[in-house]
Amino acid sequence: YDPSVAGKFKDVTPIKRLMKYYNAKTLLPRGDIFSLFHKEHREEMILLFESFLFAQDWDTFFKTAVWARDRINEGQFVYALSVAVLHREDCKGIILPPAYEIYPHMFVNSEVINSAYKAKMTQTPAIIHMNFTGTIRNPDQWIAYLGEDVGLNSHHAHWHMDFPFWWKAAEYGIEKDRKGELFYYMHHQMIARYDFERLSNWLHFVEPISFEDEIEHGFYPQTTYRVGGEFPARPDNFHFHDLEHIKIKDMLDYTRRIKEAISKQKVRSKNGEKIPLDAVHGIDILGDLMEPSVESPHEDYYGSLHNDAHVLLGQITDPLGKFDLPPGVMEHFETATRDPAFFRLHKHIDNLFKMYKDLLPPYTKAELEFPGVKVLDWEIGNLVTYFEDFDIDMLNALDDTADLPDVDVKARVQRLNHEPFTWALHMESDKEVTAAFRVFLGPKKDWYESDFTINEVRPYLIEIDKFVTKVVAGKSVIHRKSSESSVTIPDRETTKVLLEKVEHALEGKETLNVNKDERHCGYPDRLLLPKGRNTGMPVQIYVIVTDFEKEKVNDLPYDYDYGGSLSYCGVVGGHKYPDTKAMGFPFDRRIYSREDFFTDNMYTKDVTITFKENHHH
């Protein structure tokens, strides 16, 4: 079967080139480790992805995928297929298995994998308890439960599948609206969340990485590739080293050039034009330039700050390739957040974005207020967090054996969760309005226990909800549940359960409702709140209500088709982002004082987050 001959494609070039390399046996061999940051690996994967995307009908797409599954490198296949499923119209509503079920090796430590093999050999079903990496002596590991949360790993991986840096919008005919700004905002929110979690555990905020200094805390992933050995560890106090194609000096030059562009509020394009970094598009241009994506105005000059830094960190222990070590955790989006250095790198990048935002003029009263609309009071339920057991299906960690049937083996890990809560906003309006609500949560006190000023707390605020609703004239109450948040998605069902449901539906035993808007990108519901403290952690919650008619982009309902995780995951499928306000508004710019800032359409309230040790539902 030759898909390039048998199938129908809008453009046959990618599949023809892929077949040519396949027949010449020059593609990445099966069993080798695929890294998206490796240029050759990525270019081959893109050919496969384009073959999937350009398939004209379901039959061609399906048969090409079946052909590729047993012939192309496994990592390239899973990646190309996942991105294609997220973007093909005829795949809407298809649920992809979570990464931690496809490659349990990347998320589950080696001890657990070994125990799982024993369970299969002896044919005894088992639940194997897994601890987080590191010990109490390493302060970064006090919050490993966040960076190593499989739902956070999955969110990060899927965000990069929804917004690939290699996406060729013009060729694919699907625009990614505000992709550069989303790159800034999603990662900014991850950093704010990480810092909030650090503060919950009495740790200082994370320090930005410096390419010239050593990285104080090492990281030992304790995970092993299915084939290819252990994930490389990084000892304490390690320095960056030049790689063959990435030099430390270049990273410093890129950073300096980006800072220069920000201070002049202009970037250079390839043809020598100066593009202004204005208040509307500046952040989007900077995001494209720092990641960088295909849209970078001038990659030769501004370089590849984010992507190259991931590779530098991933290969830090074997920069010259002397020991032929496999890629590090930073070289896969699925595993990057497991390394605390991920957050240090992103703090460095986030500080560059902050430098740009701080040059913009603060919002004026006119930009902040909503005449005639007032928030009178805000009732919020108790905010309680706890740890609970979560099981990861280990079926895929074990090789299929002809003589031994599969055994039910699960890895059990502790994950943070919170009790569901609701809130009620008491409103007063002199007319009926369509209003946008933006809700943020932030720490009240810093590490030294002094109160934050409103301007100081800005970088540490996490957005926990954003929604649009009608507010009637007179007094009214708006109710909202934590499960409705615009940043989160529910936990995925295991593939096993999903397959059973599909089989039952096909046999007519039960109905399977396919939610076509469901997103794979989004924080897991359980991570909506930081852990807080067992004595109760004082936090503040903020809301601002604005006139949606002035910021709407089109007449579609606000959460139309975006699958409930709009805040960090934007919009897929070529739609426009549904509002025009800057992401993070109104806290994305400097605030001179409370008096200059607070208006009747805002409200802030002191609440506490209490962590319960041995909490049982």
C-alpha positions in Angstrom: 0.0 0.0 0.0 1.5 3.4 -1.0 -0.6 6.2 0.5 0.8 8.7 -1.9 -0.7 6.8 -4.8 -3.8 5.4 -3.3 -5.0 8.5 -1.4 -6.4 11.9 -2.3 -4.5 14.9 -1.0 -5.0 18.7 -1.3 -1.2 18.9 -1.7 0.7 15.7 -2.5 4.2 17.1 -2.0 4.5 16.2 1.7 3.4 12.6 1.4 5.6 12.2 -1.8 8.6 13.5 0.1 7.9 11.3 3.1 7.6 8.2 0.9 10.8 9.1 -0.8 12.7 9.3 2.5 10.9 6.2 3.8 11.9 4.1 0.8 15.5 5.4 1.0 15.4 4.4 4.7 16.7 7.8 5.9 13.9 8.6 8.3 14.4 8.5 12.1 14.3 4.7 12.9 11.5 3.2 15.1 12.6 2.8 18.7 14.7 6.0 18.6 13.8 8.9 20.8 11.9 11.7 19.0 12.5 15.3 20.2 10.5 18.1 18.7 13.4 20.5 19.3 15.7 18.4 17.0 15.5 20.0 13.5 15.6 16.8 11.4 13.2 15.0 13.7 10.8 17.9 13.5 11.0 18.3 9.8 10.2 14.6 9.2 7.3 14.8 11.7 5.9 17.9 9.9 5.9 16.0 6.6 3.8 13.3 8.2 1.5 15.9 9.9 1.0 17.7 6.6 0.1 14.3 4.9 -2.6 13.9 7.6 -3.8 17.5 7.4 -3.9 17.6 3.6 -5.8 14.2 3.3 -9.0 15.2 1.4 -11.3 12.7 3.0 -11.6 10.5 6.1 -10.7 7.4 4.2 -7.3 8.8 3.0 -6.6 10.2 6.5 -7.4 7.0 8.2 -5.5 4.7 5.8 -2.4 7.0 5.8 -2.4 6.9 9.6 -2.8 3.1 9.7 0.1 2.8 7.2 2.3 5.2 9.3 1.6 3.6 12.7 3.7 0.5 12.0 6.3 2.1 9.8 7.2 5.6 11.1 9.0 6.4 14.4 6.5 6.1 17.3 7.2 9.5 18.8 6.8 11.3 15.4 3.7 9.3 14.7 1.9 10.1 18.0 2.9 13.8 17.7 1.8 14.3 14.1 -1.4 12.4 14.6 -2.3 14.3 17.8 -1.8 17.7 16.1 -3.8 16.5 13.0 -6.7 15.3 15.1 -6.8 18.7 16.9 -7.1 20.5 13.6 -9.1 18.4 11.1 -12.7 19.3 10.9 -13.7 15.7 10.6 -12.0 14.9 13.9 -13.9 17.4 16.0 -14.8 15.7 19.3 -12.3 12.9 19.0 -10.7 12.4 22.4 -7.0 11.7 22.5 -5.6 9.5 25.2 -3.6 11.5 27.8 0.2 11.5 27.3 0.7 9.8 30.6 -1.2 6.8 29.3 0.6 6.7 25.9 4.1 7.0 27.5 3.8 6.1 31.1 7.6 5.9 31.2 8.0 9.6 30.9 5.9 10.3 34.0 6.3 7.3 36.2 9.6 6.5 37.9 11.7 3.5 37.1 10.9 1.6 40.3 7.2 1.7 39.5 7.9 0.4 36.0 10.0 -2.5 37.3 7.3 -3.4 39.8 4.7 -3.3 37.0 6.8 -5.8 35.0 6.9 -8.1 38.0 3.1 -7.9 38.4 2.7 -8.9 34.8 5.2 -11.7 35.0 3.4 -13.2 38.0 0.0 -12.3 36.6 -1.1 -10.4 39.7 -3.1 -7.2 39.3 -1.3 -4.4 41.3 -1.5 -0.9 42.5 2.0 0.5 42.9 2.5 3.6 45.0 4.7 6.3 43.5 6.5 9.1 45.4 7.6 12.4 43.9 11.3 12.8 43.0 13.8 14.1 45.6 13.6 14.3 49.3 12.7 16.8 52.0 16.3 18.1 51.9 15.7 19.6 48.5 13.3 22.6 48.9 12.4 22.5 45.2 10.9 19.1 45.8 8.4 20.4 48.4 6.4 21.5 45.4 7.2 18.7 43.1 3.5 17.8 43.3 2.8 20.7 41.0 5.5 20.4 38.4 5.1 16.6 38.3 1.3 16.7 38.2 0.4 14.6 35.1 -2.5 17.0 34.4 -0.2 20.0 34.3 2.3 18.1 32.1 -0.6 17.2 29.8 -1.9 20.8 29.7 1.5 22.1 28.8 2.0 19.5 26.1 -1.4 20.1 24.6 -1.0 23.9 24.6 2.0 23.4 22.3 0.0 21.1 20.1 -2.8 23.7 19.8 -0.2 26.4 19.1 2.8 24.7 17.5 5.8 27.1 17.0 6.3 25.4 13.6 2.7 26.2 12.4 2.6 27.6 8.9 -0.7 29.5 9.0 -0.7 30.6 5.4 0.0 27.1 4.0 -2.4 25.3 6.4 -5.2 27.9 5.9 -5.7 28.1 9.7 -4.8 31.3 11.5 -3.8 31.1 15.2 -5.2 34.3 16.6 -3.0 36.1 19.2 -0.7 33.1 19.4 2.3 35.2 20.4 0.3 36.8 23.2 -1.0 33.4 24.4 2.6 32.1 24.5 3.3 35.0 26.9 0.2 34.7 29.0 -0.1 30.9 29.4 3.5 30.7 30.5 3.2 33.8 32.7 0.2 32.2 34.4 2.2 29.0 34.9 5.0 31.0 36.6 2.5 32.9 38.8 0.9 29.6 39.8 4.3 28.1 40.6 5.3 31.1 42.7 1.9 31.0 44.6 2.6 27.3 45.3 6.1 28.1 46.5 4.7 30.7 48.9 2.1 28.2 50.2 5.1 26.1 51.2 7.1 29.0 52.7 9.5 29.2 49.8 10.9 32.3 48.1 9.6 33.2 44.6 11.5 31.5 41.8 14.7 33.3 40.6 15.2 33.8 36.8 17.9 31.7 35.2 21.1 33.3 34.0 23.1 31.8 31.2 26.3 32.8 32.8 25.8 31.6 36.3 25.5 28.1 37.7 22.1 26.5 38.3 22.1 26.0 42.0 19.6 23.1 42.3 20.0 19.9 40.3 17.3 17.6 39.2 17.2 13.8 39.1 14.1 12.8 37.1 14.2 9.1 38.1 12.4 8.1 34.9 13.7 5.9 32.1 12.9 5.9 28.4 11.2 2.8 27.2 14.2 2.2 25.0 17.4 4.3 25.3 18.3 4.5 28.9 17.5 6.9 31.8 16.5 10.5 31.5 19.8 12.4 32.2 20.1 13.9 35.7 21.6 17.3 36.5 23.8 17.6 39.6 23.7 20.8 41.8 25.6 23.9 40.8 26.0 23.0 37.1 27.0 25.6 34.5 25.6 26.0 31.0 28.0 24.8 28.2 28.1 25.5 24.5 26.5 22.9 22.3 27.6 22.3 18.7 24.9 24.5 17.3 23.9 26.7 20.3 26.4 29.0 22.0 26.0 30.7 25.4 27.2 34.0 23.8 24.3 33.8 21.3 21.8 33.4 24.1 23.2 36.6 25.8 23.2 38.4 22.4 19.5 37.4 21.8 18.5 38.6 25.3 20.4 41.9 24.8 18.8 42.5 21.3 15.3 41.7 22.7 15.9 44.2 25.6 17.0 46.8 23.1 13.9 46.3 20.9 11.7 46.6 24.0 13.4 49.8 25.2 13.1 51.4 21.8 9.6 49.9 21.4 10.5 48.8 17.9 11.7 45.5 16.4 13.7 45.0 13.2 12.2 42.8 10.4 14.1 40.7 7.9 13.9 43.4 5.3 15.2 46.2 7.6 11.8 47.7 8.5 11.1 48.9 12.0 7.9 47.3 13.4 6.4 49.3 16.3 5.7 47.4 19.6 2.4 49.3 20.2 0.0 48.6 23.1 -2.3 46.5 20.9 0.1 44.2 18.9 3.4 44.6 20.7 3.0 41.6 23.1 1.9 39.4 20.2 5.0 40.3 18.2 7.3 39.8 21.1 5.7 36.4 21.8 6.3 35.2 18.3 9.9 36.6 18.4 10.9 35.0 21.8 9.5 31.5 21.3 10.2 31.9 18.3 7.4 30.8 15.9 7.3 30.9 12.1 5.9 34.4 12.5 9.1 35.8 14.1 9.9 39.1 12.5 13.6 38.3 12.2 14.8 35.0 13.6 18.4 35.4 12.4 18.8 38.5 14.5 16.6 37.8 17.6 17.4 34.1 17.5 15.5 31.3 19.2 15.6 32.3 22.9 13.0 29.9 24.3 13.5 26.9 22.1 17.3 26.9 22.3 17.2 27.4 26.1 15.1 24.2 26.4 17.8 22.3 24.4 20.7 23.9 26.4 19.0 22.7 29.6 18.2 19.3 28.2 21.8 18.6 27.1 23.5 20.4 30.0 25.2 17.2 31.3 26.5 16.0 28.0 26.9 19.1 25.8 29.4 17.5 23.5 27.5 14.3 23.0 30.5 12.3 24.4 28.3 9.9 26.3 25.4 9.7 23.8 22.9 10.5 26.5 19.2 10.6 25.4 17.3 13.9 25.5 16.7 15.5 28.9 13.2 16.3 30.3 13.4 19.8 28.9 13.5 18.5 25.4 9.9 17.3 25.5 6.9 19.5 26.2 5.3 16.5 28.0 8.0 16.4 30.7 9.5 19.9 30.8 7.6 21.2 33.8 9.0 18.3 35.9 12.4 20.1 36.1 12.3 23.1 38.5 14.7 24.9 36.0 11.8 25.1 33.6 10.2 27.7 35.8 13.5 29.6 36.2 13.9 29.8 32.4 10.4 31.0 32.0 10.9 33.6 34.8 13.8 35.0 32.7 11.5 35.1 29.6 8.6 36.5 31.6 10.7 39.3 32.9 11.4 40.4 29.4 7.7 40.6 28.7 7.2 42.4 32.0 9.8 45.0 31.0 7.7 45.7 27.8 4.4 45.8 29.8 5.9 48.2 32.3 6.7 50.7 29.6 3.1 51.0 28.6 1.0 53.8 30.3 -1.2 52.7 33.2 -4.9 52.2 32.4 -6.9 55.4 32.8 -10.1 55.6 34.8 -12.1 55.6 31.5 -10.5 52.3 30.5 -11.2 50.7 33.8 -14.7 51.9 34.8 -18.2 50.7 33.7 -20.5 53.6 34.4 -23.8 52.6 36.0 -22.6 49.2 37.1 -21.6 48.4 40.6 -20.4 45.3 42.5 -22.0 45.5 46.0 -20.8 42.3 47.7 -19.2 39.0 47.0 -20.0 35.8 48.9 -17.5 33.0 48.5 -17.6 29.5 49.8 -14.8 27.9 51.8 -11.6 27.3 49.9 -10.2 24.0 51.1 -7.5 21.9 49.5 -6.2 18.3 50.1 -4.2 15.6 48.5 -5.9 12.5 47.1 -4.9 9.3 45.3 -4.9 9.2 41.5 -4.3 6.1 39.4 -2.4 6.0 36.2 -3.1 3.0 33.9 0.2 1.3 33.2 -1.1 -0.9 30.3 1.2 0.8 27.8 4.3 0.7 30.0 4.5 -3.0 29.4 5.4 -4.7 26.2 2.7 -6.8 24.6 3.5 -10.5 25.1 2.0 -13.3 23.1 2.0 -15.8 25.9 1.1 -13.5 28.9 -2.3 -11.8 29.0 -2.4 -8.2 30.1 -2.8 -7.5 33.8 -4.5 -4.6 35.5 -1.6 -2.5 36.8 -1.9 1.0 38.1 0.6 3.6 39.5 -1.0 5.5 42.4 0.2 9.0 42.9 -0.9 11.8 45.3 -2.4 14.8 43.5 -3.6 18.1 44.9 -7.3 18.8 44.7 -9.9 21.2 46.2 -13.4 21.0 47.5 -15.8 22.4 44.9 -16.9 25.9 45.8 -19.4 28.5 44.6 -19.6 32.2 44.7 -22.3 34.9 44.4 -21.7 38.4 43.1 -24.2 41.0 44.2 -24.6 43.5 41.4 -26.4 46.8 40.8 -26.9 48.3 37.4 -28.9 51.2 36.1 -29.6 49.3 32.8 -29.5 45.8 31.4 -26.0 45.1 30.1 -23.9 42.3 28.7 -20.9 42.2 31.0 -17.5 40.5 31.0 -16.3 39.2 34.4 -12.6 38.6 35.0 -11.6 37.0 38.3 -8.1 36.8 39.8 -6.6 35.3 42.9 -3.4 36.4 44.6 -1.4 36.1 47.8 -2.1 38.8 50.4 1.4 38.7 52.1 4.9 38.1 50.8 7.4 35.7 52.2 8.3 38.2 54.9 4.7 38.4 56.0 4.2 42.0 54.9 1.2 43.0 52.9 1.6 43.3 49.1 0.7 46.6 47.5 -1.6 46.3 44.5 1.3 47.0 42.1 3.7 44.5 43.8 1.2 41.7 43.7 0.4 42.0 40.0 2.9 39.4 38.7 1.7 36.8 41.2 -2.0 37.0 40.4 -3.6 33.9 38.8 -6.6 34.3 36.6 -9.2 31.8 37.8 -12.2 32.7 35.7 -13.4 34.8 32.8 -17.0 34.8 31.6 -19.7 36.9 29.9 -23.3 37.1 31.1 -26.3 39.5 31.1 -26.7 41.7 34.1 -30.3 42.9 34.6 -31.3 46.5 35.6 -31.6 47.0 39.3 -30.1 44.6 41.9 -29.2 41.0 41.0 -27.0 38.1 42.0 -24.6 36.3 39.6 -23.9 32.7 40.7 -20.8 30.7 39.5 -19.3 27.3 40.3 -15.6 26.5 40.5 -16.2 23.7 38.0 -17.2 26.4 35.4 -13.8 28.1 35.5 -12.5 29.3 32.1 -9.0 28.0 32.9 -9.6 24.4 33.7 -10.8 21.1 32.1 -12.0 17.9 33.9 -9.6 15.0 34.3 -9.6 12.6 31.4 -11.2 9.2 31.6 -8.7 6.4 31.2 -8.5 5.1 27.7 -9.7 1.7 29.0 -13.0 3.2 30.3 -13.4 5.2 27.2 -13.0 2.1 24.9 -15.6 0.2 27.1 -18.1 3.1 26.7 -17.5 3.2 22.9 -18.0 -0.6 22.7 -21.2 -0.4 24.8 -22.5 2.5 22.6 -21.8 0.5 19.4 -23.7 -2.5 20.9 -26.5 -0.2 21.8 -26.2 -0.8 25.6 -25.7 2.9 26.4 -25.5 6.3 24.8 -22.2 8.1 24.5 -22.6 11.8 24.2 -19.7 13.3 22.3 -18.8 16.8 23.5 -17.4 18.3 20.4 -16.1 21.4 22.3 -14.0 19.4 24.7 -10.4 20.7 24.9 -7.3 18.8 25.8 -5.6 22.0 26.7 -6.4 23.5 30.1 -5.3 23.2 33.8 -6.9 20.2 35.4 -9.9 21.2 37.5 -8.1 20.0 40.6 -5.3 22.5 40.2 -7.6 25.6 40.2 -6.4 26.6 43.7 -2.9 26.6 45.1 -2.4 24.4 48.2 -2.6 27.2 50.8 -1.5 26.2 54.3 -2.9 24.0 57.1 -3.1 27.1 59.3 -5.0 28.9 56.5 -3.3 31.1 54.0 -4.6 34.7 53.6 -5.3 35.4 49.9 -7.2 38.1 48.0 -9.7 37.6 45.2 -10.4 40.3 42.7 -13.1 40.8 40.1 -13.5 43.5 37.4 -16.8 43.8 35.4 -16.5 45.5 32.0 -18.8 46.3 29.1 -18.6 43.3 26.8 -20.3 45.2 23.9 -17.1 47.4 23.7 -14.7 44.5 23.6 -16.4 41.8 21.7 -15.0 40.6 18.4 -18.0 38.9 16.9 -21.6 38.0 17.7 -20.9 34.4 18.6 -21.7 33.4 22.2 -18.6 34.0 24.3 -17.7 30.4 25.1 -18.8 29.1 21.7 -16.8 26.1 20.7 -13.8 27.0 22.8 -14.2 24.2 25.2 -14.1 25.9 28.6 -10.4 26.7 28.8 -10.3 29.9 26.9 -8.2 31.9 29.4 -4.9 30.1 28.8 -5.7 28.0 25.7 -7.3 30.6 23.4 -9.3 29.4 20.4 -8.5 26.6 18.0 -9.7 26.1 14.4 -9.0 29.5 13.0 -11.6 31.4 15.0 -10.8 34.8 16.5 -10.1 35.2 20.2 -13.5 36.5 21.4 -12.5 39.7 23.2 -10.1 42.6 22.4 -8.8 43.3 25.9 -5.1 42.5 26.7 -4.8 39.1 28.4 -4.3 39.7 32.1 -6.3 43.0 32.0 -6.4 45.1 34.2 -3.3 43.8 36.0 -1.0 43.5 33.0 0.1 47.2 33.4 1.6 49.2 36.2 -0.7 50.6 38.9 0.3 53.8 40.6 -2.0 53.5 43.6 -5.2 51.9 44.9 -7.0 55.2 44.6 -6.0 55.6 40.9 -7.1 52.1 40.2 -10.2 50.9 42.0 -13.6 51.7 40.6 -17.2 50.7 41.4 -17.2 47.9 38.9 -14.3 46.1 40.8 -14.4 44.3 44.1 -11.7 42.6 46.2 -12.2 40.4 49.1 -9.9 38.7 51.7 -10.3 34.9 51.9 -8.2 32.0 53.2 -7.1 28.8 51.6 -6.9 26.0 54.1 -5.0 22.8 53.4 -6.4 19.7 55.2 -3.9 16.9 55.8 -5.9 13.7 56.1 -9.0 14.8 54.3 -11.5 12.2 53.1 -14.5 13.1 51.0 
